[in-house]
Amino acid sequence: MSDPDRTERVSSTRLFRDDTKFALGRIAVFQYASVAVFLFLISGFWVLQIRDHEANSTLAERNRIKTVPLLAPRGKILDRDGRVIVDNQPAFVVQLAQENLKLEHLAPIAEGLHLDLDDLKATVKRYAAGKRYSPIPIKRDLTPAELTFIDSHRDPGTFPELELVQEPRRLYPQNGLAAHVIGYVGEVSETELNSSDFASYSQGDLVGKTGLERQYNEILKGVDGQRRVVVDVAGREHQVLESAEATPGQNLQLTIDLDLQAVAELALEGKKGAVIALDPRDGSVLAMVSRPAFDPNLFAAHIKSADWKALTTNPDNPLLNRAIQAQFAPGSTFKPLVAMAGLESGTIDENYSVRCNGGGTFYGRYTKCWQKGGHGGVNMHAGIVHSCDVYFYTVGDKIGIDNIAEYAEQAGLGKKTGVDLPGEAEGLMPSTKWKLRTQREKWYPGETISVAIGQGAVTVTPIQLATAIGGMANGGVWFKPHLVKMAAPTDPRRENWNPDHIAKVVAGMYGVVNEGGTGTSAAIPGITLSGKTGSAQRVSNDLRKSGKLAKDELQDNGWFVAFAPRENPEIVIAVLLEAGEHGNLAAPTARDVIKAYFDKKTRLSKIAQPSLALIQRPGAAAPPSVH
């Protein structure tokens, strides 16, 4: 074999081997590429069918099936006679569907609905951190123009994220009637969502914020329903697949009497103060008024920033429920409890007398009586009737602060009454232990002089005062005050107070109104009304003289507490007039409410009374039997 042939064969062999290696290389690349594509497809399939299966299924389902929420109306709030105080009215809420949301649409949506763009973006961001497909409510108080904007822009080609849902809206009484009792609803806050009380709620839900709306939120709220419907690409409904109707919340029947409430509201119109009327026989709250008030309808949709700012910066604090939260010195309305402490502790009897010459010296300091010329010789009855300060300075000094505190606390002062409203204040009943615990100082006997006439460190709320005096007049039996009929307590608190002592103090309070005492303006012919006036300083004498306060800040508070009838009372009332100066100015309000109570009672008894003529007329047919 020649060398050229051999060389040619070797070259051919090498070329074949090179082609084979090249082919094998391409096959390997193809195989690796095929494996990579396969793995990519498998991973994509895993993402679609396993990892994001639920989300993608939901998204696909939503392209065909839409869930329409049916929002449950809250229960109505009724007065004791079944008259509607709070109702619902049809309204709409506009929402954004997160699955269709496009951020570039927020600006024109905000403009069309008159929303602040930054606030809208913040709302969307907050909801985006929660459930992915939870709708975002953005406005509840919609004008006709805004409804037109929504209707013309919520098609798939414009703003597919816009949804309009019917929502029952709270309808509250006008002019703030019973506003502090009822409270208001609002969107659940992030802080509330983090608390155990609102663990079952979601962003955008409406909940009770204050008053009875908050206290009985779980009873008033209903259970939302929903409809699942088939829709086309334009969002038009074609078929209802299933429907679960909403369950309305339970109605709430109050102990409040709208007639008495209206009388009390009118009496406080233009004033600052509170009225609380109770039935001492069971603790039913018949009327509760706090003024100035606010309009809960401002909160029914979504309160405007300007309205909220006006309420929270108002120096008269219209959001404060003065009936259960205002804590002031009770003034002379405290004197009946001091008299009870003296009798029950055995320190004095009803004949213990004091000479009042217009003032007295106690512990080196001369302290005046409110009556400049003095009251002369005064026993317990006259001391209560004429509200003699010198008598109670002397009696209080003789009794001692701890005896006063013991019986005042038995009557319920210095602690919450337990009324079924949130935010009740405790008031304060001072004692030697209290001062040592809070101020690390001993109690000085001279301090008792001020407490004995309802000044100094002692403070009460109107509801505490009404409950305390009502329980005393009820024979030393105190029922927890309540606003809702189903919350009526069955086990009152009792103290073993001597009935004869109670009768003597009540006789003094009867004299305040009916024997030329300080509360004669509360007298009602034919009704044995008993009461006690009170005037209490709001600031110290040093601050009063400083010239730093406005005139109305210098004026005393006026108090009046009363009950009727004298024996087995059916109604007790406490009236507070901030800067009202004198308790006798508060007395007419109590008189009007008590008169309205008995007038209504008389009117209803006449309606319910069977016709005596029919029953007694000879030959008249007997009334039919009822089985």
Legacy VTK file of the C-alpha trace (Angstrom):
# vtk DataFile Version 3.0
C-alpha trace
ASCII
DATASET POLYDATA
POINTS 627 float
0.000 0.000 0.000
1.373 3.322 -1.066
1.809 6.020 1.488
-0.729 8.382 -0.191
-3.458 5.774 0.101
-2.623 5.187 3.688
-2.614 8.877 4.408
-6.006 9.256 2.758
-7.479 6.421 4.842
-6.156 7.945 8.057
-7.591 11.332 7.115
-10.984 9.771 6.344
-10.974 7.916 9.645
-10.161 11.110 11.549
-12.831 13.020 9.667
-15.404 10.355 10.509
-14.394 10.440 14.119
-14.658 14.250 14.191
-18.126 14.145 12.612
-19.218 11.540 15.124
-17.952 13.603 18.039
-19.653 16.694 16.653
-22.950 14.853 16.216
-22.714 13.375 19.681
-22.026 16.866 21.062
-25.059 18.311 19.337
-27.186 15.439 20.605
-25.955 16.064 24.130
-26.728 19.775 23.873
-30.166 18.975 22.531
-30.732 16.498 25.339
-29.673 19.003 27.991
-31.820 21.681 26.391
-34.756 19.299 26.278
-34.283 18.441 29.943
-34.043 22.144 30.836
-37.220 22.946 28.901
-38.934 19.977 30.527
-37.846 21.100 33.984
-39.000 24.626 33.206
-42.386 23.379 32.087
-42.665 21.077 35.102
-41.757 23.901 37.474
-44.269 26.188 35.773
-46.877 23.485 36.013
-46.028 23.059 39.719
-46.376 26.790 40.295
-49.672 26.925 38.447
-51.245 23.694 39.664
-49.764 23.255 43.120
-48.161 26.324 44.673
-50.620 28.918 43.294
-53.443 26.532 42.536
-55.931 28.147 44.898
-55.134 31.692 43.812
-55.238 30.870 40.122
-58.404 28.852 40.506
-60.005 31.738 42.320
-58.854 34.176 39.663
-60.146 31.945 36.877
-63.402 31.421 38.721
-63.823 35.167 39.200
-63.607 35.634 35.435
-66.815 33.654 35.211
-68.402 33.586 38.694
-68.736 36.645 40.880
-69.555 36.719 44.583
-71.829 39.620 45.526
-71.875 40.394 49.268
-75.234 40.946 50.955
-74.479 43.151 53.937
-76.565 42.539 57.045
-78.413 45.463 58.638
-77.681 46.158 62.308
-80.500 45.661 64.764
-82.760 48.603 65.516
-82.605 50.425 68.844
-86.002 50.954 70.501
-87.168 52.838 73.569
-88.937 51.134 76.488
-92.303 51.426 74.692
-90.999 49.943 71.434
-90.607 53.243 69.569
-87.725 53.271 67.100
-84.783 55.464 68.101
-82.168 54.147 65.651
-83.071 52.616 62.289
-81.323 51.770 59.010
-81.666 53.295 55.572
-80.530 51.950 52.170
-77.217 53.301 50.913
-74.253 52.287 48.765
-70.547 51.726 49.281
-68.067 51.805 46.413
-65.282 49.217 46.512
-62.173 48.350 44.549
-61.727 44.701 43.481
-58.076 43.898 44.168
-57.853 41.250 41.426
-58.738 43.854 38.787
-56.939 46.789 40.381
-54.554 48.877 38.286
-52.578 51.486 40.167
-52.655 53.905 37.254
-56.452 54.056 37.663
-56.290 55.438 41.212
-55.767 59.058 40.180
-58.842 59.336 37.896
-60.942 57.324 40.382
-59.926 59.661 43.200
-60.797 62.660 41.054
-64.180 61.255 40.017
-65.145 60.362 43.602
-63.662 63.509 45.169
-61.163 61.539 47.256
-57.702 62.567 48.370
-55.287 60.601 46.169
-52.708 60.088 48.916
-55.396 58.798 51.282
-56.674 56.444 48.587
-53.182 55.089 47.925
-52.655 54.564 51.646
-55.933 52.652 51.891
-55.010 50.423 48.957
-51.572 49.759 50.435
-53.094 48.831 53.785
-55.501 46.342 52.224
-52.817 44.894 49.943
-50.980 43.720 53.054
-54.005 41.630 54.055
-56.169 39.240 52.081
-55.289 39.331 48.371
-58.847 39.291 47.080
-60.582 41.232 49.830
-62.538 44.170 48.328
-61.390 47.640 49.375
-64.202 49.999 50.461
-63.186 53.524 49.523
-66.301 55.656 49.979
-69.700 55.364 51.597
-71.218 58.820 51.407
-71.947 58.997 47.672
-73.551 61.923 45.875
-75.778 61.433 42.806
-72.933 62.726 40.627
-70.539 60.156 42.096
-73.060 57.351 41.547
-73.296 58.444 37.908
-69.498 58.413 37.622
-69.341 54.860 38.979
-72.137 53.619 36.737
-70.479 55.005 33.598
-66.917 53.859 34.398
-67.118 50.397 35.963
-67.052 48.438 32.685
-64.037 46.247 31.762
-62.752 48.810 29.281
-62.494 51.643 31.800
-62.228 50.909 35.535
-63.055 47.205 36.010
-61.994 47.422 39.662
-64.967 49.630 40.582
-67.808 47.832 42.370
-70.986 49.270 43.893
-72.501 47.342 46.806
-75.752 48.122 48.633
-75.167 48.676 52.324
-77.673 49.455 55.118
-76.634 52.705 56.826
-77.432 53.813 60.370
-80.105 56.501 60.698
-79.767 58.334 64.015
-82.109 60.908 65.607
-81.614 64.528 64.644
-80.198 67.249 66.912
-78.051 64.800 68.879
-80.984 63.285 70.789
-79.578 60.563 73.092
-76.318 60.754 71.127
-74.072 59.820 74.063
-76.308 56.920 75.023
-76.539 55.490 71.508
-72.985 56.195 70.329
-72.117 55.613 66.676
-70.579 53.111 64.232
-67.458 53.374 62.115
-64.917 51.329 60.194
-62.970 48.938 62.375
-59.482 50.329 62.985
-56.162 48.511 62.745
-55.770 48.801 66.519
-59.157 47.171 67.043
-58.356 44.413 64.561
-55.336 43.521 66.696
-57.497 43.125 69.812
-59.311 39.955 70.839
-62.678 41.732 70.825
-62.523 42.168 67.040
-60.632 39.013 66.042
-63.477 37.858 63.766
-63.640 41.122 61.802
-61.941 42.204 58.594
-60.789 45.543 57.260
-63.680 47.670 56.093
-66.234 46.159 58.485
-68.450 48.574 60.406
-68.485 48.204 64.178
-69.862 50.095 67.161
-67.402 52.707 68.337
-69.030 54.294 71.387
-72.145 54.081 73.534
-74.614 51.232 73.205
-73.450 50.639 69.626
-70.108 49.563 71.114
-71.394 47.925 74.297
-73.842 45.667 72.423
-72.023 45.442 69.095
-72.136 41.626 68.968
-75.907 41.638 69.468
-76.652 44.471 67.069
-74.464 43.232 64.234
-75.959 40.755 61.808
-74.460 38.002 59.663
-73.632 38.972 56.089
-74.932 36.869 53.242
-73.790 36.519 49.629
-74.891 35.656 46.091
-72.733 33.729 43.615
-73.636 34.727 40.089
-72.378 33.974 36.589
-71.155 37.103 34.819
-69.847 37.917 31.370
-66.694 39.846 30.502
-68.593 43.088 30.991
-69.555 42.071 34.511
-73.250 41.615 33.687
-75.093 38.975 35.706
-76.623 36.067 33.776
-77.408 33.435 36.370
-77.618 33.111 40.158
-75.843 29.944 41.253
-76.581 30.173 44.955
-77.747 32.743 47.469
-77.426 33.010 51.261
-79.535 35.831 52.627
-78.125 38.180 55.252
-79.345 37.755 58.824
-80.203 41.112 60.441
-78.847 41.916 63.874
-81.069 41.669 66.939
-83.105 44.678 67.993
-82.153 46.309 71.267
-84.958 47.540 73.526
-83.875 50.179 76.010
-85.193 51.273 79.384
-85.064 54.860 78.089
-88.425 56.639 77.856
-88.372 58.889 74.800
-90.896 61.254 76.376
-88.720 61.882 79.438
-85.611 61.968 77.275
-87.099 64.708 75.107
-88.098 66.794 78.149
-84.597 66.509 79.615
-82.958 67.311 76.267
-85.033 70.478 75.869
-84.287 71.567 79.441
-80.526 71.399 78.762
-80.657 73.009 75.319
-77.938 75.655 75.071
-76.428 74.632 78.419
-73.486 72.509 79.475
-74.271 69.663 81.834
-76.061 66.362 82.298
-79.333 64.775 83.415
-79.730 61.196 84.584
-83.091 59.761 85.653
-83.396 56.258 87.143
-86.016 53.958 88.567
-84.450 53.080 91.958
-86.650 49.981 92.212
-84.722 48.148 89.492
-81.980 50.481 88.181
-83.669 51.219 84.826
-82.272 54.365 83.214
-85.308 56.421 82.171
-83.370 59.325 80.649
-79.717 60.172 80.124
-78.671 63.471 78.584
-75.298 65.100 78.100
-74.897 68.544 76.571
-73.398 69.826 74.383
-74.032 66.860 72.120
-72.989 65.799 68.606
-74.726 64.388 65.549
-74.024 60.615 65.235
-75.160 60.813 61.596
-71.789 62.431 60.853
-70.220 59.036 61.565
-72.820 56.876 59.804
-70.917 56.884 56.502
-67.395 58.199 57.048
-66.829 61.319 59.092
-65.085 64.117 57.245
-61.745 65.300 58.595
-63.096 68.808 59.129
-66.047 67.502 61.173
-63.792 65.288 63.301
-61.395 68.141 63.940
-64.276 70.426 64.944
-65.528 67.869 67.463
-62.164 67.003 68.993
-60.907 70.589 69.291
-64.152 72.030 70.671
-63.331 73.309 74.204
-66.826 72.276 75.368
-65.936 68.644 74.547
-69.211 67.510 72.946
-67.985 63.903 72.718
-67.787 63.618 76.524
-70.740 61.812 78.099
-71.056 64.011 81.168
-73.706 61.761 82.717
-71.140 59.014 83.326
-67.771 60.741 82.758
-67.929 64.251 84.262
-66.283 64.132 87.695
-67.013 67.132 89.890
-67.387 67.976 93.557
-71.045 67.302 94.473
-71.410 70.309 96.769
-74.335 70.217 99.179
-76.004 67.256 97.429
-73.453 65.243 99.447
-74.870 66.433 102.802
-77.648 63.804 103.079
-74.977 61.080 102.941
-72.953 62.866 105.621
-76.082 62.968 107.780
-76.586 59.230 107.181
-72.965 58.567 108.181
-73.513 60.529 111.404
-76.689 58.619 112.293
-75.461 55.167 111.258
-72.118 55.534 113.054
-73.892 56.730 116.213
-71.924 59.972 116.208
-75.052 62.160 116.220
-78.809 61.823 116.424
-81.478 63.900 114.732
-81.601 66.300 117.682
-77.909 67.195 117.610
-77.833 70.986 117.210
-75.308 73.610 116.151
-75.362 77.405 116.359
-74.740 79.064 112.981
-73.766 82.738 113.076
-72.617 82.847 109.459
-69.408 80.885 109.901
-67.167 79.042 112.315
-63.527 78.593 113.257
-62.064 75.145 112.692
-58.382 74.343 113.311
-57.429 77.996 113.417
-59.256 78.974 110.243
-62.570 80.816 109.985
-64.852 79.224 107.404
-68.024 80.930 106.192
-71.515 79.565 105.736
-73.236 80.371 102.455
-75.882 82.315 104.439
-74.174 85.551 105.488
-76.355 86.220 108.526
-76.269 82.594 109.604
-79.093 80.145 110.301
-79.199 80.414 114.084
-79.837 77.194 116.008
-79.887 74.258 113.579
-80.619 70.553 114.089
-80.214 67.838 111.457
-83.584 68.430 109.784
-83.066 72.181 109.500
-79.447 71.619 108.483
-80.585 69.631 105.443
-83.582 71.845 104.626
-81.547 75.057 104.659
-78.248 73.442 103.638
-76.383 74.991 106.583
-72.628 74.728 106.002
-71.706 75.388 109.654
-73.907 72.496 110.767
-72.175 70.095 108.382
-68.687 71.500 109.100
-69.311 70.619 112.727
-70.949 67.256 112.079
-68.313 66.231 109.558
-65.511 67.120 111.967
-67.254 65.084 114.670
-67.830 62.051 112.406
-64.342 61.951 110.843
-63.301 61.349 107.252
-63.153 57.569 107.479
-66.724 57.239 108.768
-67.911 59.569 106.014
-65.984 57.562 103.431
-67.333 54.229 104.728
-70.992 55.133 104.291
-70.461 57.110 101.095
-68.751 54.063 99.592
-71.599 51.845 100.778
-73.885 54.155 98.814
-71.685 53.608 95.742
-69.475 56.694 95.570
-65.831 56.399 94.578
-66.424 53.456 92.224
-68.160 52.735 88.936
-71.856 51.987 89.062
-71.459 49.288 86.401
-73.903 50.869 83.957
-73.848 49.093 80.594
-71.898 51.776 78.741
-68.177 51.931 77.976
-65.960 54.600 79.520
-67.649 55.173 82.884
-65.546 57.213 85.352
-65.013 56.224 88.996
-65.194 59.516 90.833
-63.283 59.781 94.132
-64.128 59.299 97.780
-61.107 60.383 99.880
-60.029 58.751 103.129
-56.929 58.544 105.312
-55.821 55.377 103.500
-56.431 56.962 100.099
-54.261 59.988 100.879
-51.467 57.888 102.346
-51.520 55.578 99.315
-51.696 58.272 96.636
-49.840 61.209 98.188
-47.734 59.599 100.910
-49.169 62.083 103.375
-51.411 61.852 106.402
-54.948 63.212 106.374
-55.398 66.501 108.221
-58.650 66.999 110.184
-59.108 70.400 108.560
-59.573 68.654 105.208
-62.664 66.899 106.526
-64.407 70.250 106.872
-64.430 70.719 103.092
-65.453 67.136 102.329
-68.402 67.400 104.750
-70.056 69.958 102.440
-69.152 68.080 99.239
-65.990 70.018 98.378
-62.301 69.177 98.676
-61.119 65.920 97.123
-64.530 64.233 96.773
-65.847 63.974 93.196
-68.864 62.206 91.739
-70.460 61.597 88.369
-74.164 62.405 87.867
-75.032 58.715 87.545
-73.195 57.930 90.809
-75.082 60.648 92.650
-78.463 59.537 91.318
-77.722 55.890 92.142
-76.432 56.696 95.640
-79.403 58.869 96.668
-81.914 56.589 94.948
-80.617 53.526 96.784
-80.723 55.339 100.102
-84.325 56.456 99.510
-85.114 52.891 98.407
-84.334 51.627 101.906
-80.627 50.952 101.496
-81.048 48.798 98.374
-78.982 49.641 95.293
-79.663 48.200 91.861
-77.042 48.456 89.147
-78.193 51.068 86.614
-78.807 49.678 83.140
-79.994 50.955 79.758
-81.086 47.724 78.067
-84.061 45.748 79.315
-82.406 42.359 78.961
-79.515 43.589 81.136
-81.746 44.139 84.169
-79.942 42.871 87.300
-81.814 40.575 89.653
-79.528 40.713 92.680
-79.272 44.209 94.195
-76.675 45.292 96.710
-78.011 45.852 100.219
-76.699 47.631 103.284
-78.192 47.190 106.728
-79.055 50.864 107.192
-81.588 51.716 109.880
-84.941 52.512 108.193
-85.664 55.149 110.853
-82.390 56.931 110.005
-83.250 56.834 106.297
-86.717 58.256 107.015
-85.235 61.189 108.951
-82.807 62.096 106.156
-85.600 61.756 103.565
-87.776 64.057 105.721
-85.030 66.677 105.511
-84.871 66.311 101.719
-88.652 66.636 101.534
-88.337 69.875 103.486
-85.775 71.222 100.985
-88.546 71.326 98.366
-91.733 71.684 100.386
-90.841 73.538 103.622
-89.211 76.699 102.388
-85.806 75.143 101.773
-83.300 75.787 99.000
-85.154 73.739 96.367
-88.690 75.151 96.407
-88.574 75.749 92.648
-88.824 71.961 92.187
-92.156 71.616 94.004
-94.994 69.899 92.118
-98.546 70.099 93.509
-99.838 66.656 94.400
-96.432 64.966 94.210
-94.279 64.417 97.302
-91.000 65.342 95.669
-87.854 65.347 97.851
-84.510 66.809 96.810
-81.267 68.522 97.624
-79.562 71.464 95.967
-75.809 71.859 95.627
-73.346 74.497 94.486
-69.740 73.428 94.081
-66.607 75.392 93.311
-64.799 74.333 90.185
-61.468 75.992 91.045
-59.540 76.804 94.193
-59.839 80.205 95.826
-56.219 81.003 94.925
-56.836 80.255 91.244
-60.095 82.189 91.403
-58.196 85.287 92.565
-55.374 84.903 90.040
-57.302 86.492 87.173
-56.146 83.764 84.770
-59.563 82.243 84.152
-62.562 83.341 82.103
-65.785 84.307 83.861
-67.614 81.074 83.042
-64.672 79.071 84.417
-65.022 80.862 87.747
-68.717 80.147 88.198
-69.745 77.286 90.465
-71.440 74.151 89.206
-75.124 73.806 90.047
-76.439 70.414 91.207
-79.871 69.115 92.089
-80.784 65.563 93.085
-84.387 64.529 93.707
-86.773 61.590 93.934
-90.531 61.019 94.086
-92.706 60.005 95.712
-91.285 60.454 99.209
-92.022 56.845 100.179
-91.246 53.966 97.818
-89.809 56.306 95.158
-90.318 55.440 91.490
-87.928 57.951 89.947
-84.682 59.587 91.045
-82.921 62.276 89.055
-79.593 64.091 89.193
-79.033 67.331 87.279
-75.643 68.953 86.710
-75.301 72.438 85.254
-71.673 73.267 84.601
-71.058 76.879 85.602
-74.725 76.960 86.642
-73.762 78.785 89.854
-76.608 77.593 92.078
-78.402 74.312 92.574
-81.799 76.005 92.659
-81.276 76.803 88.962
-80.925 73.082 88.249
-84.071 72.212 90.221
-86.625 73.179 87.501
-85.086 70.654 85.109
-85.594 67.877 87.642
-89.117 69.104 88.295
-90.029 69.030 84.589
-88.746 65.478 84.074
-90.430 64.134 87.223
-93.699 65.871 86.300
-93.525 64.346 82.809
-93.067 60.919 84.398
-96.159 61.187 86.604
-98.248 62.895 83.927
-97.554 60.002 81.580
-98.275 57.481 84.306
-101.645 59.121 84.991
-102.490 59.295 81.289
-101.653 55.625 80.726
-103.579 54.509 83.790
-106.703 56.244 82.459
-106.327 54.521 79.093
-105.802 51.126 80.703
-108.598 51.493 83.257
-111.697 49.483 82.279
-115.001 51.338 81.992
-116.659 51.220 85.414
-119.954 52.241 83.808
-119.949 49.131 81.644
-118.965 46.845 84.509
-121.371 48.290 87.110
-124.419 49.194 84.987
-127.365 46.976 85.950
-128.192 44.487 83.301
-124.945 44.953 81.447
-123.529 41.862 79.835
-120.522 40.367 81.542
-117.247 40.830 79.711
-116.297 37.787 77.656
-114.002 35.210 79.237
-110.522 34.887 77.864
-108.964 31.432 77.738
LINES 1 628
627 0 1 2 3 4 5 6 7 8 9 10 11 12 13 14 15 16 17 18 19 20 21 22 23 24 25 26 27 28 29 30 31 32 33 34 35 36 37 38 39 40 41 42 43 44 45 46 47 48 49 50 51 52 53 54 55 56 57 58 59 60 61 62 63 64 65 66 67 68 69 70 71 72 73 74 75 76 77 78 79 80 81 82 83 84 85 86 87 88 89 90 91 92 93 94 95 96 97 98 99 100 101 102 103 104 105 106 107 108 109 110 111 112 113 114 115 116 117 118 119 120 121 122 123 124 125 126 127 128 129 130 131 132 133 134 135 136 137 138 139 140 141 142 143 144 145 146 147 148 149 150 151 152 153 154 155 156 157 158 159 160 161 162 163 164 165 166 167 168 169 170 171 172 173 174 175 176 177 178 179 180 181 182 183 184 185 186 187 188 189 190 191 192 193 194 195 196 197 198 199 200 201 202 203 204 205 206 207 208 209 210 211 212 213 214 215 216 217 218 219 220 221 222 223 224 225 226 227 228 229 230 231 232 233 234 235 236 237 238 239 240 241 242 243 244 245 246 247 248 249 250 251 252 253 254 255 256 257 258 259 260 261 262 263 264 265 266 267 268 269 270 271 272 273 274 275 276 277 278 279 280 281 282 283 284 285 286 287 288 289 290 291 292 293 294 295 296 297 298 299 300 301 302 303 304 305 306 307 308 309 310 311 312 313 314 315 316 317 318 319 320 321 322 323 324 325 326 327 328 329 330 331 332 333 334 335 336 337 338 339 340 341 342 343 344 345 346 347 348 349 350 351 352 353 354 355 356 357 358 359 360 361 362 363 364 365 366 367 368 369 370 371 372 373 374 375 376 377 378 379 380 381 382 383 384 385 386 387 388 389 390 391 392 393 394 395 396 397 398 399 400 401 402 403 404 405 406 407 408 409 410 411 412 413 414 415 416 417 418 419 420 421 422 423 424 425 426 427 428 429 430 431 432 433 434 435 436 437 438 439 440 441 442 443 444 445 446 447 448 449 450 451 452 453 454 455 456 457 458 459 460 461 462 463 464 465 466 467 468 469 470 471 472 473 474 475 476 477 478 479 480 481 482 483 484 485 486 487 488 489 490 491 492 493 494 495 496 497 498 499 500 501 502 503 504 505 506 507 508 509 510 511 512 513 514 515 516 517 518 519 520 521 522 523 524 525 526 527 528 529 530 531 532 533 534 535 536 537 538 539 540 541 542 543 544 545 546 547 548 549 550 551 552 553 554 555 556 557 558 559 560 561 562 563 564 565 566 567 568 569 570 571 572 573 574 575 576 577 578 579 580 581 582 583 584 585 586 587 588 589 590 591 592 593 594 595 596 597 598 599 600 601 602 603 604 605 606 607 608 609 610 611 612 613 614 615 616 617 618 619 620 621 622 623 624 625 626
